[in-house]
Structure formats: structure tokens, C-alpha cells
């Protein structure tokens, strides 16, 4: 493994649900593997699944495409797994589960101490309620992990992305960058206009524009190289 003065962990957070956080998490892990690391994946709260082994499980998806994780158990990367496809607060309430925030923070921090980088995938966006007393951004502000924001590439993303960046600034959280996903949903020109506006008004680097990937076991270097600047 390569050595740095300080090991960096990253949290992938979205402006909305289904914007591509899990795919970006996988790509970052593949990039880290390419750099000689054996990164760990962490999805502290998984909703919408009975177990971390379910086909819809984000951990299951990541594990099956990362060689050094394929023989491991996805539940190792999940602290709470809740079946209802809802915000953690309500998914926990529907299943009579008590998400203990102190326990959650301790569990996450202990896993972030791994000798390898950890890629942590958030449960949705910054303002998603973890419990009736904590939003995800409050949890993120307590962690030794640098956020990367994933946003859609299409209409409306300027507003959503700038609001998310503004919330991070207010919370003294500095994102490493922004990735826009699903550019095929809008005209090519609009994608680049959206990226230009987001970077211009936020001052945060748009790291790349993520197109559709057909084969997650054979990803081009061009796709992975959008992470180069964070090193």
C-alpha cells in the first residue's frame, strides 16, 4: 500500500436519491485500488433492503465489483439495515428500530480508523433525517471524512447543488468536489452550462460528468481519472 502523511477517507453524498452515489462510490474505490490501496466501503445506514446481501443492497453491488472484497460479507459494511425504502428516521420507526446516534458515530469512527482509505456512502442527501433529532449533515460534520457531492446533470441541478454546497459551508464542511451524473437526460450544451454555473457560483471544482457505464468490471481510465485532483 502507498503511504501518505495522513490517510484520507471520503463520504459520497447526493443532492437527491438515485443520483448515482453508489456508482461513484464504486468508481472511487476502483481508483484507490488502481493507486495501490485496498479501500474499505461503508454504508452506515442502508434502507430498502431486508439484508445487506439483497440484490438491491448497495454494499452487495460494491462488493461484487471489487476483487479484494468479493469473498467478504457485505454486512461488514452496514451498521443498520432497514427494509422500508424511506429516510432512516421513518424506516427505523416503521421497524421498531432504535438508531442510537452515539453508537452510530462510534461505529463509523472506529471503521474510519482502518489502515486503508474508507469510502463512506451516505443515505441520500445532507438534510435526510437520521433520527428525529439528527440530520445526515450533523452526522457528517462529526466524521473524519471528506465529502464528494453527487448531483444530477439535468434541469434543476444548479439549484439543488448550490443549496447543498451552501448547507455544507454553513456547517463548516469543505467538499472535495462535485460529480454530475446522467448527462444523457438533457442536451449536451445544458450539461456543460450547469457545470459552469455550479463551479462559478460555488467555487467548488466539478470533478467530472459521469455517463452511463455498461460494464462495471471494465471501467475506462478516463472515467476513473476524475478523482486525480483529490490526491
Order of alpha helices (4+ residues) and beta strands (2+ residues): beta-alpha-beta-alpha-beta-alpha-alpha-beta-alpha-beta-alpha-beta-alpha-beta-alpha
